Amino acid sequence: MQVAEVDPIRTKRYVEETFRLLQAKPGVEDILIMNHSGVPVKTSMDRQESLQYACLYDNLKEKCQAFLTKMEPAQTLTFLRVRTKYHEVLITPDAKITVLVVQNAKDSFINIKG
Amino acid sequence: MQVAEVDPIRTKRYVEETFRLLQAKPGVEDILIMNHSGVPVKTSMDRQESLQYACLYDNLKEKCQAFLTKMEPAQTLTFLRVRTKYHEVLITPDAKITVLVVQNAKDSFINIKG
């Protein structure tokens, strides 16, 4: 028997609390929370930057979904981690909101000079 | 002084050894290694599936790069992790080859019935 997936409850208070908890984490540089249509609802960035990020992410999510549908049609994206030398973007979409966090990811063991 | 980034050496033997090491890891379901033009050079999948994956990944990488260039132009993708309920795709591109691993990611703490 397949457990029915109930849509999560995401009140304004939930969004504020998520934002507060994330902001308190060490290394977090930016946070962007979007609603299910991809519109920023809470952000640490300025308005312009938030909209740019939201739009870029929307394309990325679309390509990810196409990529996942190739594997098994039932797959939906639950977590996405994009890593560069200095930053890491963590993206957690669910049925109601998408949380995007940009964190500082300098490897302590890579001795980066200059 | 910025440390010059030397292109890594990726011989056929390096590719074979990487493939062997990954295959021995628990939970690994599929492995695809592509050259810098995105052509599969070593894979556990059949030919058709490898080409499909390689093509889908190419789109995904492009969108990721666009996403990262928004942050700071100097950013290049070093690692990508795409997670669904049952699978996780780990992608490690470098200057010469890209290694793509599909692994089983059933959370032991999520009790999935049916």
Backbone of each chain as ProteinMPNN parsed JSONL, in Angstrom:
{"seq_chain_A": "MQVAEVDPIRTKRYVEETFRLLQAKPGVEDILIMNHSGVPVKTSMDRQESLQYACLYDNLKEKCQAFLTKMEPAQTLTFLRVRTKYHEVLITPDAKITVLVVQNAKDSFINIKG", "coords_chain_A": {"N_chain_A": [[0.878, -1.186, 0.0], [0.766, 2.112, -0.96], [2.013, 4.954, 0.685], [0.02, 7.81, 1.027], [0.929, 10.943, -0.288], [0.88, 13.735, 1.591], [0.198, 17.176, 1.16], [2.583, 19.431, 2.41], [2.228, 21.714, 5.21], [2.75, 25.111, 4.882], [2.994, 27.763, 6.464], [3.083, 31.395, 6.848], [4.416, 31.857, 9.144], [5.933, 29.545, 9.356], [7.696, 29.896, 7.221], [9.07, 32.202, 8.051], [10.305, 31.237, 10.357], [11.908, 29.162, 9.335], [13.633, 30.694, 7.789], [14.874, 32.204, 9.791], [16.202, 30.219, 11.307], [17.981, 29.208, 9.395], [19.524, 31.432, 8.84], [20.98, 31.62, 11.111], [22.858, 29.701, 10.906], [26.306, 28.776, 10.609], [28.421, 30.125, 8.033], [26.495, 30.544, 6.132], [25.562, 32.524, 3.441], [23.602, 33.678, 1.767], [20.01, 33.627, 1.543], [17.118, 32.393, -0.002], [13.712, 32.153, -0.268], [11.137, 30.715, -2.037], [7.763, 30.737, -3.39], [5.297, 28.233, -4.582], [5.06, 28.96, -7.181], [7.434, 29.976, -7.809], [8.002, 32.519, -7.045], [9.816, 34.914, -5.189], [9.437, 34.894, -1.655], [10.592, 35.363, 0.711], [13.679, 36.768, 1.521], [17.252, 37.254, 1.701], [18.579, 38.7, -0.045], [18.843, 41.582, -2.334], [15.976, 42.953, -4.094], [16.099, 42.797, -6.908], [18.221, 40.99, -7.319], [17.178, 38.729, -6.134], [15.046, 38.105, -7.816], [16.425, 37.501, -10.136], [17.895, 35.262, -9.372], [15.777, 33.533, -8.765], [14.64, 33.159, -11.246], [16.731, 31.988, -12.72], [17.044, 29.693, -11.26], [14.646, 28.452, -11.747], [14.892, 27.624, -14.423], [16.951, 25.822, -14.092], [15.802, 23.903, -12.425], [13.867, 22.848, -14.084], [15.437, 21.583, -16.025], [16.656, 19.719, -14.449], [14.493, 18.177, -13.652], [13.769, 17.092, -16.114], [15.955, 15.577, -16.55], [15.754, 13.763, -14.457], [13.385, 12.493, -14.994], [14.058, 10.92, -17.023], [15.267, 8.8, -15.747], [13.495, 7.281, -13.895], [10.164, 7.578, -14.388], [8.652, 8.203, -12.038], [10.201, 9.816, -10.449], [10.848, 12.619, -8.4], [12.411, 15.755, -7.879], [14.151, 16.13, -4.894], [16.238, 17.278, -3.612], [18.946, 19.472, -4.273], [22.259, 20.061, -4.982], [24.694, 22.338, -5.664], [27.956, 22.813, -6.414], [30.796, 24.903, -6.183], [34.17, 26.132, -6.358], [34.291, 28.012, -4.288], [31.761, 28.395, -3.316], [28.58, 26.977, -2.306], [25.478, 25.93, -3.405], [22.464, 25.142, -2.021], [19.493, 23.508, -2.588], [16.161, 23.051, -1.812], [13.349, 21.827, -2.832], [9.808, 21.667, -2.169], [6.346, 20.642, -2.134], [5.107, 23.059, -1.687], [6.876, 25.251, -1.041], [10.164, 26.508, -2.032], [13.391, 26.265, -0.88], [16.336, 28.057, -1.022], [19.73, 28.102, -0.465], [22.735, 29.87, -0.211], [25.935, 29.045, 0.493], [29.129, 29.53, 2.057], [31.814, 27.719, 0.891], [34.513, 27.158, 1.239], [37.072, 24.875, 1.1], [38.642, 23.691, 3.913], [40.924, 22.208, 3.739], [41.993, 22.76, 1.311], [44.516, 24.813, 0.374], [44.061, 27.916, -0.336], [45.528, 30.494, -1.97], [46.222, 34.018, -2.515]], "CA_chain_A": [[0.0, 0.0, 0.0], [1.622, 3.305, -1.089], [1.606, 5.993, 1.654], [-0.41, 9.002, 0.258], [1.792, 12.077, 0.036], [0.032, 14.876, 1.995], [0.905, 18.436, 0.941], [3.057, 20.011, 3.676], [1.647, 23.028, 5.554], [3.845, 26.088, 4.885], [2.422, 29.07, 6.821], [4.035, 32.503, 6.851], [5.256, 31.675, 10.325], [6.883, 28.467, 9.016], [8.713, 30.492, 6.34], [9.889, 33.1, 8.882], [11.098, 30.391, 11.278], [12.932, 28.5, 8.487], [14.599, 31.746, 7.427], [15.635, 32.566, 11.006], [17.089, 29.089, 11.643], [19.046, 29.109, 8.388], [20.416, 32.598, 8.985], [21.839, 31.421, 12.287], [23.869, 28.663, 10.602], [27.586, 29.352, 10.193], [28.805, 29.969, 6.617], [25.384, 30.875, 5.219], [25.756, 33.877, 2.915], [22.335, 34.207, 1.264], [18.86, 32.715, 1.62], [15.987, 32.812, -0.833], [12.587, 31.225, -0.17], [10.171, 30.992, -3.101], [6.508, 29.976, -3.295], [5.312, 27.14, -5.563], [5.177, 29.477, -8.567], [8.797, 30.464, -8.034], [8.104, 33.95, -6.685], [10.467, 35.063, -3.889], [8.547, 35.354, -0.576], [11.436, 35.824, 1.819], [15.033, 36.712, 0.974], [18.297, 38.089, 2.312], [19.185, 39.449, -1.152], [17.973, 42.692, -2.754], [14.835, 42.476, -4.879], [16.584, 42.49, -8.26], [19.033, 39.767, -7.292], [16.271, 37.619, -5.812], [14.283, 37.737, -9.018], [17.356, 36.861, -11.083], [18.163, 33.917, -8.852], [14.554, 32.725, -8.874], [14.448, 32.824, -12.662], [17.791, 31.035, -13.092], [16.76, 28.415, -10.596], [13.498, 27.845, -12.419], [15.436, 26.886, -15.586], [17.766, 24.698, -13.604], [14.905, 22.876, -11.892], [13.229, 22.24, -15.263], [16.402, 20.657, -16.649], [16.845, 18.626, -13.489], [13.308, 17.312, -13.724], [13.86, 16.337, -17.373], [17.044, 14.623, -16.307], [15.283, 12.717, -13.534], [12.293, 11.73, -15.612], [14.73, 9.9, -17.861], [15.636, 7.608, -14.958], [12.228, 6.569, -13.66], [9.149, 8.642, -14.44], [8.072, 8.644, -10.757], [11.161, 10.563, -9.629], [10.757, 14.088, -8.305], [13.597, 16.344, -7.262], [13.944, 16.456, -3.469], [17.348, 18.082, -3.098], [19.925, 19.764, -5.324], [23.444, 20.688, -4.401], [25.566, 22.785, -6.751], [29.17, 23.185, -5.687], [31.93, 25.486, -6.914], [35.372, 26.155, -5.5], [34.141, 28.882, -3.114], [30.377, 28.446, -2.812], [27.721, 25.819, -2.515], [24.068, 26.324, -3.395], [21.636, 24.005, -1.621], [18.122, 23.841, -3.005], [15.223, 22.036, -1.321], [11.981, 22.123, -3.26], [8.746, 20.712, -1.814], [5.124, 20.94, -2.892], [4.606, 24.416, -1.446], [7.912, 26.291, -1.143], [11.52, 26.061, -2.375], [14.375, 26.999, -0.072], [17.636, 28.103, -1.694], [20.74, 28.662, 0.451], [24.099, 29.997, -0.745], [26.845, 29.033, 1.638], [30.554, 29.593, 1.8], [32.213, 26.296, 0.932], [35.971, 27.03, 1.083], [37.573, 23.663, 1.776], [39.738, 24.082, 4.831], [42.185, 21.505, 3.431], [42.618, 23.331, 0.097], [45.194, 26.041, 0.776], [43.807, 28.852, -1.461], [46.283, 31.737, -1.75], [46.052, 35.097, -3.512]], "C_chain_A": [[0.913, 1.233, 0.0], [1.114, 4.377, -0.125], [1.257, 7.254, 0.851], [0.449, 10.172, 0.695], [0.891, 13.281, 0.339], [0.847, 16.144, 1.762], [1.324, 19.035, 2.28], [2.407, 21.367, 3.926], [2.792, 24.024, 5.646], [3.246, 27.465, 5.18], [3.517, 30.142, 6.754], [5.005, 32.339, 8.032], [6.329, 30.615, 10.082], [8.039, 29.043, 8.197], [9.65, 31.38, 7.162], [10.832, 32.284, 9.784], [12.228, 29.693, 10.517], [14.04, 29.5, 8.165], [15.497, 32.06, 8.622], [16.664, 31.478, 11.347], [18.266, 29.007, 10.677], [20.057, 30.238, 8.56], [21.402, 32.417, 10.136], [22.956, 30.405, 12.005], [25.186, 29.316, 10.17], [27.829, 29.14, 8.694], [27.701, 30.316, 5.633], [25.547, 32.316, 4.757], [24.444, 34.483, 2.422], [21.242, 33.14, 1.372], [17.745, 33.279, 0.741], [14.903, 31.739, -0.705], [11.543, 31.641, -1.197], [8.887, 30.209, -2.882], [6.461, 28.981, -4.457], [5.336, 27.669, -6.997], [6.558, 30.105, -8.797], [8.969, 31.931, -7.712], [8.769, 34.06, -5.31], [9.49, 35.574, -2.825], [9.356, 35.801, 0.634], [12.886, 35.707, 1.356], [15.99, 37.619, 1.744], [18.948, 38.954, 1.227], [18.334, 40.684, -1.456], [16.973, 42.144, -3.78], [15.291, 41.969, -6.261], [17.323, 41.152, -8.283], [18.146, 38.551, -7.015], [15.531, 37.159, -7.05], [15.186, 37.028, -10.028], [17.618, 35.414, -10.666], [16.951, 33.013, -9.085], [14.366, 32.258, -10.313], [15.486, 31.779, -13.105], [17.5, 29.662, -12.499], [15.621, 27.697, -11.315], [13.971, 27.031, -13.631], [16.165, 25.636, -15.138], [16.868, 23.558, -13.138], [14.255, 22.108, -13.046], [14.172, 21.196, -15.887], [16.641, 19.46, -15.734], [15.695, 17.647, -13.602], [13.358, 16.466, -15.001], [14.895, 15.228, -17.214], [16.541, 13.457, -15.463], [14.196, 11.871, -14.175], [12.871, 10.65, -16.525], [14.943, 8.636, -17.027], [14.393, 6.769, -14.687], [11.191, 7.666, -13.602], [8.692, 9.129, -13.064], [8.993, 9.572, -9.983], [10.832, 12.043, -9.559], [11.97, 14.567, -7.516], [13.315, 16.642, -5.794], [15.082, 17.33, -2.942], [18.363, 18.281, -4.22], [21.079, 20.52, -4.683], [24.402, 21.053, -5.529], [26.815, 23.382, -6.099], [30.202, 23.827, -6.626], [33.095, 25.537, -5.925], [35.088, 26.926, -4.2], [32.734, 28.821, -2.503], [29.674, 27.113, -3.027], [26.284, 26.317, -2.431], [23.268, 25.063, -3.085], [20.185, 24.388, -1.882], [17.189, 22.709, -2.586], [13.8, 22.411, -1.748], [10.996, 21.185, -2.581], [7.471, 21.215, -2.472], [4.735, 22.414, -2.785], [5.695, 25.49, -1.641], [9.237, 25.671, -1.592], [12.493, 26.921, -1.59], [15.732, 26.901, -0.763], [18.619, 28.771, -0.749], [22.085, 28.717, -0.27], [25.032, 30.012, 0.451], [28.287, 29.04, 1.178], [31.076, 28.163, 1.92], [33.718, 26.164, 0.746], [36.421, 25.797, 1.839], [38.722, 24.077, 2.683], [41.031, 23.388, 4.401], [42.788, 21.999, 2.13], [43.233, 24.66, 0.5], [45.092, 27.036, -0.371], [44.504, 30.16, -1.158], [45.848, 32.799, -2.754], [44.69, 35.758, -3.441]], "O_chain_A": [[1.754, 1.37, 0.889], [-0.079, 4.681, -0.112], [2.085, 7.733, 0.075], [0.677, 10.378, 1.887], [0.216, 13.789, -0.556], [2.026, 16.205, 2.109], [0.503, 19.135, 3.192], [2.073, 22.087, 2.985], [3.726, 23.806, 6.417], [3.015, 28.249, 4.26], [4.703, 29.839, 6.623], [6.199, 32.626, 7.945], [7.468, 30.749, 10.528], [9.204, 28.728, 8.438], [10.869, 31.324, 6.999], [12.006, 32.619, 9.939], [13.363, 29.638, 10.991], [15.226, 29.187, 8.259], [16.716, 32.17, 8.488], [17.826, 31.767, 11.635], [19.402, 28.768, 11.085], [21.266, 30.041, 8.444], [22.499, 32.977, 10.137], [23.892, 30.276, 12.794], [25.173, 30.307, 9.44], [27.48, 28.091, 8.151], [27.942, 30.377, 4.428], [25.658, 33.227, 5.579], [24.196, 35.67, 2.632], [21.503, 31.939, 1.304], [17.472, 34.48, 0.746], [15.141, 30.567, -0.996], [11.115, 32.795, -1.22], [8.904, 29.144, -2.265], [7.416, 28.868, -5.225], [5.602, 26.91, -7.929], [6.814, 30.69, -9.849], [9.983, 32.528, -8.071], [8.351, 33.389, -4.366], [8.792, 36.563, -3.049], [8.855, 36.537, 1.485], [13.287, 34.658, 0.85], [15.587, 38.611, 2.351], [19.762, 39.827, 1.527], [17.239, 40.832, -0.913], [17.111, 41.02, -4.263], [14.922, 40.882, -6.706], [17.084, 40.304, -9.143], [18.343, 37.481, -7.591], [15.407, 35.96, -7.301], [14.767, 36.078, -10.69], [17.573, 34.487, -11.475], [17.086, 31.877, -9.541], [13.983, 31.116, -10.566], [15.148, 30.809, -13.783], [17.682, 28.627, -13.14], [15.642, 26.476, -11.465], [13.522, 25.906, -13.848], [16.022, 24.557, -15.713], [17.137, 22.39, -13.42], [14.111, 20.886, -12.995], [13.76, 20.086, -16.226], [16.808, 18.332, -16.198], [15.899, 16.433, -13.643], [13.034, 15.278, -14.981], [14.717, 14.104, -17.683], [16.87, 12.301, -15.729], [14.103, 10.669, -13.922], [12.252, 9.612, -16.761], [14.814, 7.525, -17.541], [14.267, 5.66, -15.206], [11.34, 8.606, -12.822], [8.377, 10.308, -12.901], [8.592, 10.078, -8.934], [10.559, 12.657, -10.591], [12.475, 13.886, -6.623], [12.346, 17.333, -5.48], [14.917, 18.038, -1.949], [18.608, 17.376, -5.016], [20.886, 21.486, -3.944], [24.868, 20.18, -6.262], [26.729, 24.338, -5.329], [30.438, 23.336, -7.73], [32.999, 25.043, -4.802], [35.579, 26.547, -3.136], [32.539, 29.15, -1.333], [30.105, 26.262, -3.804], [25.919, 27.035, -1.501], [23.373, 24.054, -3.783], [19.714, 25.444, -1.458], [17.396, 21.553, -2.955], [13.139, 23.218, -1.095], [11.305, 20.004, -2.421], [7.522, 22.132, -3.291], [4.105, 22.956, -3.692], [5.472, 26.499, -2.311], [9.409, 24.453, -1.536], [12.429, 28.15, -1.63], [16.216, 25.807, -1.054], [18.374, 29.883, -0.281], [22.521, 27.731, -0.865], [24.935, 30.881, 1.317], [28.617, 28.617, 0.07], [30.822, 27.479, 2.912], [34.179, 25.182, 0.165], [36.198, 25.669, 3.043], [39.662, 24.741, 2.246], [42.119, 23.903, 4.657], [43.95, 21.713, 1.842], [42.51, 25.556, 0.935], [45.923, 27.021, -1.28], [44.139, 30.863, -0.215], [45.174, 32.49, -3.736], [44.407, 36.675, -4.212]]}, "seq_chain_B": "MQVAEVDPIRTKRYVEETFRLLQAKPGVEDILIMNHSGVPVKTSMDRQESLQYACLYDNLKEKCQAFLTKMEPAQTLTFLRVRTKYHEVLITPDAKITVLVVQNAKDSFINIKG", "coords_chain_B": {"N_chain_B": [[49.437, 35.766, -4.999], [48.006, 33.97, -7.585], [47.369, 30.521, -7.679], [48.362, 28.649, -10.471], [46.057, 26.843, -12.445], [46.558, 23.614, -13.208], [45.932, 21.435, -15.934], [44.323, 18.378, -15.184], [45.755, 15.047, -15.409], [44.3, 12.547, -17.32], [44.426, 9.529, -17.996], [43.673, 6.534, -19.955], [43.973, 4.445, -18.276], [43.561, 5.68, -15.838], [40.839, 6.278, -16.024], [39.753, 3.698, -16.167], [40.487, 2.702, -13.655], [39.185, 4.485, -11.934], [36.56, 3.834, -12.563], [36.477, 1.166, -11.719], [36.917, 1.418, -8.93], [34.674, 2.904, -8.183], [32.62, 1.18, -8.867], [32.875, -0.729, -6.943], [31.831, 0.375, -4.71], [29.298, 0.389, -2.178], [25.809, 0.425, -2.997], [25.957, 1.76, -5.378], [24.525, 2.146, -8.515], [24.674, 2.788, -11.253], [27.23, 3.874, -13.537], [28.749, 6.463, -15.335], [31.186, 7.65, -17.431], [32.387, 10.467, -19.006], [34.062, 12.111, -21.762], [35.791, 15.316, -22.349], [34.198, 16.415, -24.25], [31.763, 15.465, -23.719], [31.186, 12.937, -24.547], [30.366, 9.55, -23.964], [32.835, 7.509, -22.427], [33.316, 5.429, -20.813], [31.13, 3.094, -19.363], [28.454, 1.727, -17.355], [26.037, 1.347, -18.289], [23.697, 0.531, -21.033], [24.443, 1.289, -24.527], [22.634, 3.083, -25.749], [21.26, 4.182, -23.561], [23.339, 5.409, -22.224], [24.045, 7.432, -24.001], [21.74, 8.951, -23.932], [21.681, 9.806, -21.29], [24.052, 11.267, -21.235], [23.479, 13.332, -22.949], [21.293, 14.605, -21.676], [22.55, 15.357, -19.376], [24.353, 17.183, -20.319], [22.725, 19.385, -20.977], [21.844, 20.021, -18.446], [24.196, 20.728, -17.161], [24.869, 23.013, -18.535], [22.831, 24.767, -17.776], [23.362, 24.888, -15.083], [25.864, 26.115, -15.096], [25.157, 28.604, -16.09], [23.644, 29.449, -14.03], [25.528, 29.597, -11.996], [27.293, 31.48, -12.963], [25.933, 33.728, -12.599], [26.338, 34.245, -9.932], [29.194, 34.717, -9.172], [31.318, 35.633, -11.649], [33.708, 34.099, -11.793], [33.134, 31.523, -11.035], [33.2, 28.014, -11.325], [31.584, 24.942, -12.015], [32.012, 22.4, -9.677], [30.951, 20.238, -8.444], [27.988, 18.322, -8.454], [24.889, 17.474, -7.125], [22.105, 15.558, -7.357], [19.077, 14.861, -6.015], [16.596, 12.427, -5.419], [13.633, 10.73, -4.199], [14.361, 8.059, -4.235], [16.75, 7.81, -5.539], [20.11, 9.047, -6.12], [22.018, 11.287, -7.952], [25.313, 11.794, -8.625], [27.614, 14.126, -9.749], [30.681, 14.824, -11.127], [32.462, 17.066, -12.605], [35.544, 17.661, -14.363], [38.425, 19.28, -15.847], [39.009, 17.501, -17.883], [37.529, 15.019, -17.806], [34.154, 13.861, -17.062], [32.527, 12.534, -14.327], [29.785, 10.524, -13.682], [27.577, 9.306, -11.341], [25.048, 7.068, -10.443], [23.282, 6.453, -7.626], [21.739, 4.346, -5.176], [19.465, 5.746, -2.999], [17.83, 5.271, -0.793], [16.442, 6.437, 2.103], [17.33, 5.212, 5.171], [15.944, 5.851, 7.41], [13.478, 6.665, 6.548], [10.508, 5.042, 6.408], [9.621, 3.232, 3.902], [6.885, 1.877, 2.46], [5.199, -0.65, 0.471]], "CA_chain_B": [[49.759, 35.15, -6.266], [46.993, 32.947, -7.821], [47.99, 29.245, -8.067], [47.884, 28.327, -11.828], [45.319, 25.581, -12.419], [47.146, 22.72, -14.21], [44.944, 20.448, -16.349], [44.611, 17.057, -14.611], [46.065, 13.989, -16.389], [43.249, 11.531, -17.242], [44.754, 8.472, -18.959], [42.684, 5.454, -20.041], [44.129, 3.644, -17.044], [42.917, 6.461, -14.75], [39.394, 6.101, -16.2], [39.424, 2.31, -15.798], [40.679, 2.572, -12.197], [38.075, 5.231, -11.309], [35.347, 3.025, -12.789], [36.58, -0.03, -10.861], [36.759, 1.844, -7.531], [33.279, 3.32, -7.964], [31.752, -0.002, -8.948], [33.013, -1.517, -5.704], [31.156, 1.094, -3.609], [27.942, -0.113, -1.951], [24.685, 1.299, -3.36], [26.154, 2.339, -6.713], [23.718, 1.395, -9.475], [25.175, 3.009, -12.612], [28.364, 4.793, -13.652], [28.976, 6.931, -16.708], [32.326, 8.569, -17.502], [32.375, 11.134, -20.309], [35.249, 12.938, -22.029], [35.464, 16.751, -22.171], [33.125, 16.857, -25.178], [30.484, 14.883, -23.282], [30.975, 11.612, -25.178], [30.647, 8.48, -22.997], [34.049, 6.725, -22.712], [33.242, 4.189, -20.023], [29.794, 3.136, -18.77], [27.853, 0.456, -16.931], [24.712, 1.318, -18.923], [23.833, 0.163, -22.453], [24.917, 2.416, -25.327], [21.53, 4.032, -25.938], [20.979, 4.876, -22.302], [24.495, 6.268, -21.941], [23.965, 8.636, -24.85], [20.631, 9.784, -23.443], [22.133, 10.444, -20.043], [25.106, 12.245, -21.552], [22.826, 14.511, -23.567], [20.52, 15.284, -20.627], [23.486, 15.981, -18.424], [24.948, 18.346, -20.98], [21.786, 20.502, -20.779], [21.806, 20.364, -17.018], [25.462, 21.403, -16.817], [24.782, 24.351, -19.134], [21.964, 25.594, -16.916], [24.089, 25.082, -13.822], [26.923, 27.102, -15.323], [24.501, 29.92, -16.204], [23.203, 29.748, -12.655], [26.715, 29.947, -11.203], [27.924, 32.7, -13.483], [25.155, 34.84, -11.997], [26.857, 34.578, -8.594], [30.466, 35.424, -9.406], [31.758, 35.117, -12.95], [34.819, 33.129, -11.789], [32.715, 30.228, -10.485], [32.96, 26.874, -12.223], [30.917, 23.829, -11.333], [32.949, 21.342, -9.293], [30.243, 19.037, -8.004], [26.533, 18.485, -8.546], [24.23, 16.334, -6.489], [20.676, 15.662, -7.636], [18.535, 13.832, -5.124], [15.152, 12.149, -5.453], [13.28, 9.899, -3.036], [14.987, 6.722, -4.266], [18.079, 7.804, -6.176], [20.923, 10.265, -6.062], [22.983, 11.337, -9.05], [26.468, 12.62, -8.238], [28.292, 14.467, -11.0], [31.939, 15.513, -10.84], [33.146, 17.44, -13.847], [36.808, 18.419, -14.271], [38.794, 19.83, -17.166], [39.18, 16.463, -18.903], [36.432, 14.032, -17.848], [33.054, 14.064, -16.111], [32.102, 11.239, -13.775], [28.387, 10.578, -13.247], [27.25, 8.075, -10.606], [23.662, 6.953, -9.946], [23.312, 5.535, -6.478], [20.505, 4.105, -4.462], [19.549, 6.679, -1.866], [16.693, 5.081, 0.103], [16.778, 6.812, 3.476], [16.979, 4.087, 6.064], [15.002, 6.266, 8.478], [12.12, 6.801, 5.993], [9.958, 3.688, 6.277], [8.869, 3.256, 2.629], [6.165, 0.605, 2.285], [4.406, -0.825, -0.766]], "C_chain_B": [[48.749, 34.0, -6.452], [47.694, 31.665, -8.29], [47.455, 28.858, -9.442], [47.229, 26.957, -11.773], [45.863, 24.704, -13.548], [46.076, 21.697, -14.598], [45.307, 19.083, -15.779], [44.914, 16.04, -15.724], [45.023, 12.887, -16.23], [43.519, 10.459, -18.308], [43.637, 7.426, -18.985], [42.736, 4.617, -18.756], [43.453, 4.339, -15.857], [41.405, 6.236, -14.805], [38.974, 4.694, -15.749], [39.462, 2.135, -14.274], [39.548, 3.282, -11.45], [36.8, 4.399, -11.389], [35.333, 1.826, -11.836], [36.312, 0.33, -9.396], [35.302, 2.196, -7.232], [32.348, 2.102, -7.95], [31.773, -0.82, -7.656], [32.266, -0.851, -4.541], [29.739, 0.549, -3.414], [26.896, 0.905, -2.418], [24.822, 1.922, -4.732], [25.393, 1.497, -7.73], [24.246, 1.564, -10.904], [26.32, 4.019, -12.579], [28.506, 5.182, -15.126], [30.133, 7.919, -16.666], [32.373, 9.134, -18.919], [33.662, 11.91, -20.508], [34.823, 14.398, -22.053], [34.44, 17.231, -23.197], [31.799, 16.179, -24.831], [30.194, 13.54, -23.902], [31.298, 10.529, -24.14], [31.911, 7.699, -23.375], [34.064, 5.44, -21.888], [31.9, 4.205, -19.297], [29.342, 1.741, -18.343], [26.482, 0.313, -17.59], [24.857, 0.792, -20.349], [24.086, 1.449, -23.252], [23.865, 3.519, -25.422], [21.299, 4.856, -24.676], [22.124, 5.845, -21.96], [24.398, 7.566, -22.729], [22.849, 9.556, -24.365], [21.049, 10.545, -22.196], [23.121, 11.569, -20.339], [24.478, 13.517, -22.107], [22.057, 15.289, -22.507], [21.447, 16.017, -19.669], [24.085, 17.245, -19.035], [24.048, 19.573, -20.799], [21.825, 21.002, -19.342], [23.056, 21.158, -16.638], [25.441, 22.846, -17.322], [23.963, 25.288, -18.232], [22.662, 25.877, -15.594], [25.125, 26.176, -13.989], [26.321, 28.497, -15.407], [24.111, 30.385, -14.805], [24.394, 30.247, -11.841], [27.341, 31.242, -11.681], [27.206, 33.923, -12.929], [25.83, 35.243, -10.679], [28.16, 35.36, -8.735], [31.0, 34.818, -10.681], [32.829, 34.016, -12.847], [34.371, 31.723, -11.389], [32.634, 29.156, -11.557], [32.427, 25.723, -11.368], [31.961, 22.781, -10.949], [32.205, 20.075, -8.857], [28.741, 19.314, -8.053], [25.885, 17.229, -7.979], [22.725, 16.498, -6.684], [19.988, 14.504, -6.904], [17.03, 13.654, -5.349], [14.874, 11.223, -4.28], [14.108, 8.602, -3.024], [16.424, 6.75, -4.788], [18.815, 9.106, -5.902], [21.922, 10.19, -7.211], [24.085, 12.3, -8.62], [27.302, 12.86, -9.495], [29.531, 15.297, -10.674], [32.643, 15.841, -12.152], [34.54, 17.982, -13.551], [37.211, 18.777, -15.695], [38.778, 18.752, -18.252], [37.988, 15.493, -18.969], [35.331, 14.448, -16.888], [32.592, 12.688, -15.643], [30.692, 11.398, -13.223], [28.065, 9.247, -12.581], [25.785, 8.133, -10.172], [23.7, 5.979, -8.782], [21.952, 5.453, -5.824], [20.543, 4.968, -3.219], [18.364, 6.504, -0.939], [17.132, 5.438, 1.517], [16.381, 5.661, 4.396], [15.955, 4.561, 7.09], [13.61, 6.524, 7.915], [11.58, 5.395, 5.78], [9.063, 3.654, 5.05], [8.216, 1.899, 2.423], [5.59, 0.536, 0.872], [5.242, -0.909, -2.007]], "O_chain_B": [[48.64, 33.141, -5.577], [48.522, 31.714, -9.199], [46.241, 28.74, -9.609], [47.747, 26.028, -11.153], [45.655, 25.014, -14.721], [45.391, 21.15, -13.733], [46.461, 18.662, -15.87], [44.398, 16.155, -16.836], [44.865, 12.342, -15.138], [42.919, 10.477, -19.383], [42.755, 7.437, -18.126], [41.72, 4.158, -18.235], [42.858, 3.693, -14.995], [40.763, 6.029, -13.774], [37.978, 4.524, -15.047], [38.584, 1.503, -13.687], [39.018, 2.764, -10.467], [36.059, 4.276, -10.414], [34.31, 1.515, -11.226], [35.571, -0.369, -8.705], [34.764, 1.842, -6.183], [31.425, 2.009, -7.14], [30.809, -1.512, -7.327], [32.094, -1.47, -3.491], [29.05, 0.273, -4.396], [27.083, 2.11, -2.249], [23.883, 2.56, -5.208], [25.584, 0.283, -7.805], [24.268, 0.606, -11.677], [26.374, 4.896, -11.717], [28.398, 4.349, -16.025], [30.072, 8.916, -15.947], [32.395, 8.39, -19.9], [34.292, 12.327, -19.536], [33.657, 14.712, -21.814], [33.875, 18.315, -23.052], [30.823, 16.307, -25.57], [29.072, 13.042, -23.799], [32.354, 10.564, -23.508], [32.048, 7.271, -24.521], [34.751, 4.479, -22.236], [31.551, 5.21, -18.677], [29.779, 0.727, -18.887], [25.839, -0.729, -17.463], [25.973, 0.618, -20.838], [23.959, 2.554, -22.723], [24.144, 4.699, -25.212], [21.161, 6.078, -24.732], [21.893, 6.951, -21.471], [24.635, 8.653, -22.201], [22.987, 10.779, -24.381], [20.81, 11.744, -22.059], [23.04, 12.662, -19.779], [24.892, 14.629, -21.777], [22.16, 16.514, -22.449], [21.17, 17.129, -19.221], [24.294, 18.245, -18.348], [24.533, 20.666, -20.504], [21.838, 22.201, -19.064], [22.983, 22.133, -15.891], [25.913, 23.767, -16.656], [24.348, 26.427, -17.968], [22.561, 26.978, -15.052], [25.255, 27.058, -13.14], [26.878, 29.456, -14.874], [24.237, 31.56, -14.46], [24.275, 31.211, -11.085], [27.863, 32.017, -10.878], [27.784, 35.003, -12.805], [25.892, 36.426, -10.344], [28.199, 36.554, -8.437], [31.123, 33.597, -10.778], [32.876, 33.113, -13.683], [35.192, 30.806, -11.408], [32.041, 29.39, -12.609], [32.766, 25.563, -10.196], [32.715, 22.321, -11.806], [32.76, 18.977, -8.896], [28.29, 20.413, -7.729], [26.264, 16.102, -8.295], [22.142, 17.478, -6.221], [20.281, 13.333, -7.146], [16.292, 14.633, -5.455], [15.757, 10.957, -3.465], [14.502, 8.111, -1.967], [17.213, 5.843, -4.521], [18.228, 10.114, -5.51], [22.583, 9.172, -7.415], [23.829, 13.46, -8.295], [27.65, 11.921, -10.212], [29.439, 16.34, -10.027], [33.33, 14.999, -12.732], [34.708, 18.705, -12.569], [36.434, 18.599, -16.633], [38.555, 19.063, -19.422], [37.497, 15.182, -20.055], [35.543, 15.283, -16.009], [32.307, 11.801, -16.447], [30.427, 12.281, -12.407], [28.253, 8.186, -13.177], [25.338, 9.129, -9.603], [24.101, 4.826, -8.934], [21.134, 6.369, -5.911], [21.517, 4.943, -2.466], [17.915, 7.481, -0.34], [18.057, 4.839, 2.066], [15.237, 5.206, 4.389], [15.172, 3.754, 7.591], [12.647, 6.6, 8.678], [12.171, 4.628, 5.019], [7.885, 4.002, 5.129], [8.899, 0.893, 2.235], [5.509, 1.546, 0.172], [4.704, -1.055, -3.105]]}, "name": "protein", "num_of_chains": 2, "seq": "MQVAEVDPIRTKRYVEETFRLLQAKPGVEDILIMNHSGVPVKTSMDRQESLQYACLYDNLKEKCQAFLTKMEPAQTLTFLRVRTKYHEVLITPDAKITVLVVQNAKDSFINIKGMQVAEVDPIRTKRYVEETFRLLQAKPGVEDILIMNHSGVPVKTSMDRQESLQYACLYDNLKEKCQAFLTKMEPAQTLTFLRVRTKYHEVLITPDAKITVLVVQNAKDSFINIKG"}
